[in-house]
C-alpha cells in the first residue's frame, strides 16, 4: 500500500519567521535542509519561505538599479519557488531604443534574464500563448511600480485567450512534450505526465474563473489557493498531499544529481527513486514510507492522483463551456471528417474562435490525421491573425505528421509574423523536419528569442 494519506496536510496560510535577510544562498540551503529532513515542513511551506527570501534579495539588488522596471516570472512569479528552482527575471523598457542592463542574480541553480520593450511585450500578450505565459505567470519586483504592465496582462487575457492557452498547454504536455522527454533512463522527473509540472493547470484554470493573476493577487503561494478553489468549484479532491510529495521528490532529485553527477537521477526509474529515498529517508520514514519499494509505490500513486485531478478538472471546464457543442463535434467526428471540420472551425464566427481552432487542430494532430491533411489545415491557419490561430499553429508545429515542406513554409511565415519565438522553436524539435528546415528554424529562433 502507498502512504500518501500519512503525509501531513499543508496549511493554506503560512506564517513566516521575522528574521534578518541574511545571505540568500544560506537561506536557500536552510530551506532545502528542512524540506528534505523535517516531516512537518511541507513543500508549500518551502514555497512561502523561498519566495519571500528571493523577492527580498531581488529588491535589495534592485537598489543598485533604481530606474529598472523588473518583472519576475515562473515559480517565483507564482510565489511557488523552491530551493532548486530557477529565477526568470525580465527588464521591461518603456522605449524601443534601450541599452540592456547588466543585472544578474547569484545563489541559485540557474538564472535567466530577458530584456523586452513595452511595445513588444504588448504584442506577445496579444498574439502568442507560451511566450506570453512567462509574463502572465509573473509580477513586479524591485522598486519601480508597473501598473501599466499589470493592465496589459489583464486586458490581453480574454476568456477565449485563456481557454486556448489551457487547451494548447494540455495537449502539448500530455501528447508531445512529456512523451518526447521520456528517455532510455525513464521519464523526466519534472516534465512527465503526473509530475509536478502538471500542477500549472490548477493555476491557469483558476485564473479563468477568478481573474486573479499573480500580478494582482496576494503575497502567499498561488498553488495551494488555486487547488482549494478547484476542490470547491469542481467537486474534486485536491491532491495536496500528492503534490507535496512530488515537489519534494523533484527537489531531492536535483540535489541527488548535484551530489552524485549521475544523470540517471533526473529520470524516473527504480534506481533514481531508490537514491532519492535514501537521500531523504528520515523524512519519508516519518511519513510512514518504510522502504524504497513502498516509496516507489507511493510516488507512483501520487503521480496518478495528480494526473487524474488535472484530467477531471479540464474535462469539467470543457464540458461546461459555452463552446462545448463545438468540442463535442470534434470528439465525435470520424477521422476522415476531421480535417474539414478543423478548417470549418478555423474560419468560424464562434465567440471563442481561438479555443475552437486550437482544440480541433490539437485533437486532429494527435495521430488522427496525416500529412496532406495537416498541410491543408496549416495553409488555412496561416491566413488567420495570430490572436486566433496561435494555439492551433502550435499543434501543426508539433505534429510528427506535418510534412517537411509545410514546416519549412511555416518557419518562414512565423519569421515574418510571430511576435515571440516559441512556435519556431517547436519546428526545430519536430522529428519530421529535414536538417535544412531545422537549421533555418534555429536561425530564426535565435534572432527572435527573448531569453537564449
VMD Tcl script that draws the C-alpha trace (Angstrom):
set ca {
  {0.00 0.00 0.00}
  {1.09 3.60 -0.52}
  {1.42 6.15 2.27}
  {0.06 9.36 0.75}
  {-2.56 9.66 3.50}
  {0.18 9.80 6.15}
  {1.73 12.92 4.62}
  {0.69 15.92 6.75}
  {-1.89 18.23 5.19}
  {-0.49 21.65 4.25}
  {-1.55 24.88 5.87}
  {-3.04 27.34 3.39}
  {-1.75 30.31 5.37}
  {1.93 30.05 6.26}
  {3.41 32.34 8.89}
  {6.98 33.31 8.06}
  {9.57 33.95 10.71}
  {10.57 37.58 11.09}
  {14.30 37.41 10.53}
  {17.06 39.48 9.01}
  {17.68 38.97 5.27}
  {21.00 37.14 5.67}
  {22.74 35.60 2.72}
  {20.30 34.34 0.10}
  {22.36 31.25 -0.65}
  {22.41 30.31 3.04}
  {18.65 30.81 3.31}
  {18.17 28.59 0.27}
  {20.35 25.88 1.78}
  {18.44 26.11 5.06}
  {15.08 25.74 3.33}
  {16.39 22.74 1.40}
  {17.62 21.16 4.63}
  {14.19 21.48 6.22}
  {12.32 20.35 3.10}
  {14.44 17.21 2.84}
  {14.51 16.31 6.55}
  {11.61 17.84 8.52}
  {8.46 15.69 8.15}
  {6.22 18.57 9.27}
  {7.72 21.06 6.79}
  {5.81 20.83 3.52}
  {6.70 21.93 0.01}
  {4.07 24.66 0.43}
  {5.92 25.96 3.50}
  {9.13 25.96 1.50}
  {7.44 27.87 -1.34}
  {6.39 30.65 1.01}
  {9.80 30.92 2.65}
  {11.87 30.69 -0.54}
  {9.68 33.13 -2.46}
  {9.80 35.67 0.35}
  {13.59 35.38 0.63}
  {14.13 35.58 -3.14}
  {11.90 38.62 -3.51}
  {13.67 40.34 -0.64}
  {17.03 39.54 -2.23}
  {15.97 40.91 -5.62}
  {14.51 44.03 -4.02}
  {17.82 44.69 -2.29}
  {19.69 44.02 -5.51}
  {17.45 46.44 -7.38}
  {18.70 49.29 -5.17}
  {21.71 49.27 -7.48}
  {19.35 49.70 -10.47}
  {16.80 52.20 -9.16}
  {15.22 53.01 -12.52}
  {14.70 49.48 -13.85}
  {11.19 48.09 -14.23}
  {11.66 44.48 -13.10}
  {9.28 41.58 -13.63}
  {9.77 38.06 -12.32}
  {8.11 35.03 -13.91}
  {7.92 31.27 -13.42}
  {7.77 29.72 -9.96}
  {8.85 32.91 -8.22}
  {6.22 34.87 -10.13}
  {3.60 32.49 -8.71}
  {5.36 32.57 -5.32}
  {5.96 28.83 -5.68}
  {9.74 28.94 -5.68}
  {11.59 26.02 -4.10}
  {15.28 25.59 -3.20}
  {16.20 24.12 -6.57}
  {14.05 26.46 -8.66}
  {15.42 28.81 -11.30}
  {14.81 32.55 -11.35}
  {13.46 34.14 -14.54}
  {13.84 37.91 -14.38}
  {12.79 40.40 -17.04}
  {13.70 44.02 -17.51}
  {10.89 45.93 -19.24}
  {11.85 49.13 -21.02}
  {9.45 51.91 -21.94}
  {11.47 52.82 -25.04}
  {12.40 50.72 -28.05}
  {15.95 52.03 -28.19}
  {17.23 50.68 -24.89}
  {20.62 49.60 -23.61}
  {20.45 46.24 -21.85}
  {21.10 46.31 -18.12}
  {23.83 44.10 -16.64}
  {21.67 42.99 -13.69}
  {22.09 39.38 -12.57}
  {21.08 37.19 -9.62}
  {23.52 34.82 -7.91}
  {22.97 31.99 -5.43}
  {20.52 29.90 -7.49}
  {20.94 26.85 -9.76}
  {20.03 28.80 -12.86}
  {19.36 32.47 -13.50}
  {17.99 33.87 -16.75}
  {17.35 37.50 -17.59}
  {15.32 38.76 -20.52}
  {15.10 42.26 -21.94}
  {11.97 43.49 -23.69}
  {10.32 46.74 -24.65}
  {6.80 47.51 -23.54}
  {5.61 47.55 -27.16}
  {6.97 44.08 -27.86}
  {5.53 42.77 -24.60}
  {2.10 44.03 -25.63}
  {2.46 42.13 -28.92}
  {3.47 38.96 -27.07}
  {0.49 39.19 -24.76}
  {-1.95 39.78 -27.62}
  {-0.54 37.45 -30.26}
  {1.11 34.49 -28.51}
  {0.46 31.97 -25.77}
  {3.52 30.20 -24.36}
  {5.86 33.16 -24.92}
  {3.37 35.35 -23.09}
  {2.98 32.88 -20.21}
  {6.41 33.90 -18.93}
  {4.90 37.28 -18.10}
  {1.35 36.15 -17.27}
  {2.89 33.91 -14.61}
  {4.68 36.90 -13.14}
  {4.60 40.10 -11.14}
  {6.55 43.25 -10.42}
  {9.61 43.14 -8.17}
  {12.06 45.86 -7.28}
  {11.07 49.46 -6.66}
  {9.55 50.72 -9.92}
  {5.74 50.21 -9.97}
  {4.33 48.52 -13.07}
  {0.55 49.20 -13.17}
  {0.78 49.57 -16.96}
  {2.13 46.02 -17.31}
  {-0.49 44.66 -14.93}
  {-3.23 46.30 -17.01}
  {-1.79 44.90 -20.23}
  {-1.88 41.37 -18.81}
  {-5.47 41.67 -17.65}
  {-6.65 43.19 -20.94}
  {-4.93 40.56 -23.12}
  {-6.26 37.58 -21.18}
  {-9.74 37.41 -22.63}
  {-11.82 34.30 -21.89}
  {-11.06 32.96 -25.38}
  {-7.32 33.59 -24.99}
  {-7.20 31.84 -21.61}
  {-9.11 28.76 -22.75}
  {-6.98 28.42 -25.91}
  {-3.94 28.65 -23.64}
  {-5.18 25.85 -21.39}
  {-6.12 23.62 -24.32}
  {-2.80 24.11 -26.08}
  {-0.65 23.62 -22.99}
  {-2.60 20.49 -22.02}
  {-2.35 18.77 -25.40}
  {1.27 19.82 -25.76}
  {2.41 18.39 -22.45}
  {0.23 15.29 -22.50}
  {0.82 14.16 -26.08}
  {4.07 15.74 -27.24}
  {6.41 17.20 -24.64}
  {6.02 14.60 -21.90}
  {6.46 11.59 -24.23}
  {9.36 13.25 -26.05}
  {11.20 13.76 -22.77}
  {10.97 10.09 -21.89}
  {14.42 8.60 -22.37}
  {16.01 5.14 -22.02}
  {16.70 6.26 -18.43}
  {12.94 6.81 -17.84}
  {10.54 9.78 -17.91}
  {11.92 13.17 -16.91}
  {11.11 13.80 -13.23}
  {9.95 17.35 -13.95}
  {8.44 17.01 -17.42}
  {6.28 13.91 -17.47}
  {2.63 13.04 -17.03}
  {1.61 13.19 -13.39}
  {4.72 15.13 -12.43}
  {4.84 18.43 -10.57}
  {4.73 20.20 -13.95}
  {1.05 19.22 -14.21}
  {0.11 21.50 -11.32}
  {0.28 24.60 -13.54}
  {-3.21 23.74 -14.80}
  {-4.66 24.46 -11.36}
  {-3.18 27.96 -11.64}
  {-4.32 28.58 -15.20}
  {-7.85 27.25 -14.80}
  {-8.43 29.15 -11.56}
  {-7.40 32.39 -13.26}
  {-10.05 31.77 -15.93}
  {-12.72 31.74 -13.25}
  {-11.42 34.40 -10.87}
  {-9.29 36.76 -12.97}
  {-6.84 36.61 -10.08}
  {-3.47 36.68 -11.84}
  {-0.12 36.64 -9.97}
  {0.42 40.32 -10.82}
  {-2.54 41.41 -8.70}
  {-3.04 38.70 -6.09}
  {-1.73 38.44 -2.52}
  {1.65 37.54 -1.07}
  {1.15 33.81 -0.46}
  {1.95 30.94 -2.86}
  {-0.68 30.66 -5.57}
  {-0.79 26.87 -5.83}
  {-2.47 25.84 -2.55}
  {-5.12 28.52 -3.03}
  {-5.98 27.51 -6.59}
  {-6.06 23.85 -5.63}
  {-8.54 24.68 -2.88}
  {-10.54 26.68 -5.44}
  {-10.64 23.66 -7.79}
  {-11.82 21.44 -4.95}
  {-14.71 23.76 -4.20}
  {-15.56 24.70 -7.79}
  {-15.37 21.25 -9.43}
  {-16.07 18.94 -6.52}
  {-12.82 17.06 -6.89}
  {-10.38 16.06 -4.21}
  {-7.44 18.45 -4.46}
  {-4.20 16.42 -4.40}
  {-2.41 18.46 -1.71}
  {-0.51 15.56 -0.21}
  {0.39 14.04 -3.57}
  {1.67 17.42 -4.75}
  {3.71 17.89 -1.60}
  {5.41 14.55 -2.22}
  {6.00 15.23 -5.93}
  {7.55 18.65 -5.36}
  {9.72 17.28 -2.57}
  {10.90 14.39 -4.76}
  {11.70 16.71 -7.67}
  {13.85 18.94 -5.48}
  {15.58 15.99 -3.79}
  {16.32 14.56 -7.25}
  {18.15 17.72 -8.29}
  {20.22 17.65 -5.10}
  {21.00 13.95 -5.55}
  {22.12 14.67 -9.10}
  {24.24 17.63 -7.97}
  {25.91 15.44 -5.36}
  {26.41 12.33 -7.50}
  {26.77 13.76 -11.00}
  {24.74 10.77 -12.20}
  {22.32 11.96 -14.89}
  {20.04 8.98 -14.23}
  {18.86 10.66 -11.05}
  {16.95 13.24 -13.13}
  {14.70 10.49 -14.55}
  {12.07 8.18 -13.08}
  {13.43 4.67 -12.53}
  {13.80 2.26 -9.62}
  {17.47 3.27 -9.41}
  {16.83 7.01 -9.20}
  {13.89 6.65 -6.84}
  {15.98 4.42 -4.60}
  {18.70 7.09 -4.45}
  {16.09 9.79 -3.72}
  {14.60 7.70 -0.95}
  {17.99 7.16 0.69}
  {18.79 10.89 0.48}
  {15.64 11.92 2.39}
  {14.92 8.64 4.16}
  {14.34 10.12 7.63}
  {11.53 12.33 6.33}
  {9.93 9.64 4.20}
  {10.05 7.12 7.05}
  {8.42 9.65 9.37}
  {5.62 9.80 6.76}
  {5.22 6.03 7.11}
  {7.11 5.11 3.96}
  {9.20 2.26 5.33}
  {11.44 1.32 2.41}
  {12.26 2.18 -1.21}
  {9.72 -0.32 -2.56}
  {6.90 1.38 -0.68}
  {8.32 4.76 -1.69}
  {8.12 3.84 -5.37}
  {4.51 2.69 -4.90}
  {3.60 5.88 -3.07}
  {5.33 8.08 -5.65}
  {3.51 6.28 -8.48}
  {0.17 6.69 -6.72}
  {0.85 10.42 -6.21}
  {1.56 10.88 -9.92}
  {-1.65 9.09 -10.87}
  {-3.69 11.11 -8.38}
  {-2.39 14.42 -9.74}
  {-2.88 13.37 -13.35}
  {-6.44 12.24 -12.66}
  {-7.29 15.51 -10.89}
  {-5.99 17.61 -13.79}
  {-7.82 15.48 -16.40}
  {-11.05 15.66 -14.41}
  {-10.80 19.41 -13.94}
  {-10.14 20.18 -17.60}
  {-12.91 17.81 -18.73}
  {-15.34 19.69 -16.50}
  {-14.17 23.04 -17.86}
  {-14.65 21.98 -21.48}
  {-17.95 20.15 -20.96}
  {-19.50 23.14 -19.15}
  {-18.10 25.78 -21.53}
  {-20.32 27.78 -23.94}
  {-18.36 26.23 -26.83}
  {-18.92 22.68 -25.53}
  {-21.01 21.77 -28.58}
  {-18.05 22.52 -30.88}
  {-15.72 20.40 -28.75}
  {-18.24 17.55 -28.80}
  {-18.48 17.69 -32.60}
  {-14.70 17.29 -32.82}
  {-14.66 14.33 -30.44}
  {-17.42 12.55 -32.35}
  {-16.08 13.24 -35.86}
  {-14.81 10.38 -37.99}
  {-11.09 10.67 -38.84}
  {-11.86 11.39 -42.50}
  {-14.12 14.28 -41.48}
  {-11.70 15.89 -39.03}
  {-9.64 17.98 -41.49}
  {-12.75 19.59 -42.96}
  {-14.18 20.22 -39.50}
  {-10.90 21.82 -38.41}
  {-10.95 24.17 -41.38}
  {-14.60 24.98 -40.71}
  {-13.84 25.90 -37.11}
  {-10.72 27.86 -38.08}
  {-12.99 30.09 -40.16}
  {-15.96 30.05 -37.79}
  {-17.68 33.06 -36.30}
  {-17.69 31.47 -32.85}
  {-17.38 33.67 -29.77}
  {-14.32 31.53 -28.96}
  {-12.51 31.23 -32.33}
  {-9.04 30.72 -30.87}
  {-10.18 27.99 -28.46}
  {-12.24 26.10 -31.03}
  {-9.46 26.22 -33.64}
  {-6.89 25.12 -31.07}
  {-8.97 22.21 -29.76}
  {-9.89 20.85 -33.17}
  {-6.36 21.08 -34.57}
  {-4.69 19.62 -31.49}
  {-7.17 16.74 -31.43}
  {-6.56 16.08 -35.11}
  {-2.78 16.27 -34.75}
  {-2.60 13.61 -32.04}
  {-2.39 10.74 -34.53}
  {-5.82 11.21 -36.13}
  {-4.88 12.92 -39.41}
  {-1.77 12.75 -41.53}
  {0.48 14.71 -43.88}
  {-1.77 16.08 -46.62}
  {-4.48 16.96 -44.14}
  {-2.07 18.78 -41.82}
  {-0.82 20.73 -44.84}
  {-4.35 21.91 -45.64}
  {-5.00 22.85 -42.02}
  {-1.72 24.77 -41.83}
  {-2.46 26.64 -45.06}
  {-5.79 27.78 -43.62}
  {-4.26 28.81 -40.30}
  {-1.61 30.95 -41.99}
  {-4.43 33.06 -43.41}
  {-5.62 33.95 -39.91}
  {-4.33 36.54 -37.43}
  {-2.22 35.05 -34.66}
  {-4.64 36.08 -31.93}
  {-6.99 33.35 -33.18}
  {-4.54 30.83 -34.66}
  {-1.51 30.61 -32.30}
  {-2.73 27.59 -30.34}
  {-3.65 25.65 -33.49}
  {-0.33 26.54 -35.17}
  {1.38 25.11 -32.10}
  {-0.28 21.78 -32.90}
  {0.91 21.96 -36.52}
  {4.47 22.75 -35.42}
  {4.49 19.77 -33.02}
  {2.70 17.19 -35.14}
  {5.11 14.49 -36.41}
  {2.91 14.04 -39.49}
  {3.21 17.63 -40.69}
  {5.16 17.46 -43.99}
  {8.63 18.95 -44.05}
  {7.60 21.33 -46.83}
  {4.80 22.66 -44.61}
  {7.13 23.05 -41.63}
  {9.59 24.97 -43.82}
  {6.86 27.25 -45.11}
  {5.56 27.74 -41.59}
  {9.03 28.69 -40.32}
  {9.26 31.40 -43.00}
  {5.74 32.63 -42.20}
  {6.47 32.74 -38.49}
  {9.68 34.66 -39.01}
  {7.60 37.39 -40.56}
  {4.56 37.22 -38.27}
  {5.43 35.58 -34.93}
  {5.88 38.04 -32.06}
  {7.82 35.60 -29.90}
  {9.84 32.56 -30.91}
  {8.25 29.52 -29.28}
  {6.43 28.17 -32.34}
  {9.65 28.39 -34.33}
  {11.44 26.53 -31.52}
  {8.92 23.70 -31.81}
  {9.72 23.31 -35.51}
  {13.38 22.76 -34.58}
  {12.25 19.83 -32.41}
  {9.87 18.23 -34.92}
  {11.23 14.83 -35.98}
  {9.67 15.22 -39.43}
  {11.63 18.41 -40.18}
  {14.59 18.00 -42.51}
  {18.06 19.16 -41.40}
  {17.66 22.16 -43.71}
  {14.31 23.13 -42.16}
  {15.63 22.70 -38.63}
  {18.75 24.73 -39.38}
  {16.66 27.56 -40.78}
  {14.27 27.45 -37.84}
  {17.20 27.56 -35.39}
  {18.48 30.74 -37.05}
  {15.05 32.32 -36.90}
  {14.59 31.31 -33.26}
  {17.89 32.78 -32.13}
  {17.06 36.00 -33.91}
  {13.71 36.48 -32.16}
  {14.01 34.78 -28.75}
  {13.87 36.96 -25.63}
  {15.99 34.62 -23.49}
  {18.69 32.45 -25.08}
}
mol new
graphics top color blue
foreach p $ca { graphics top sphere $p radius 0.5 }
foreach p [lrange $ca 0 end-1] q [lrange $ca 1 end] { graphics top cylinder $p $q radius 0.2 }
display resetview
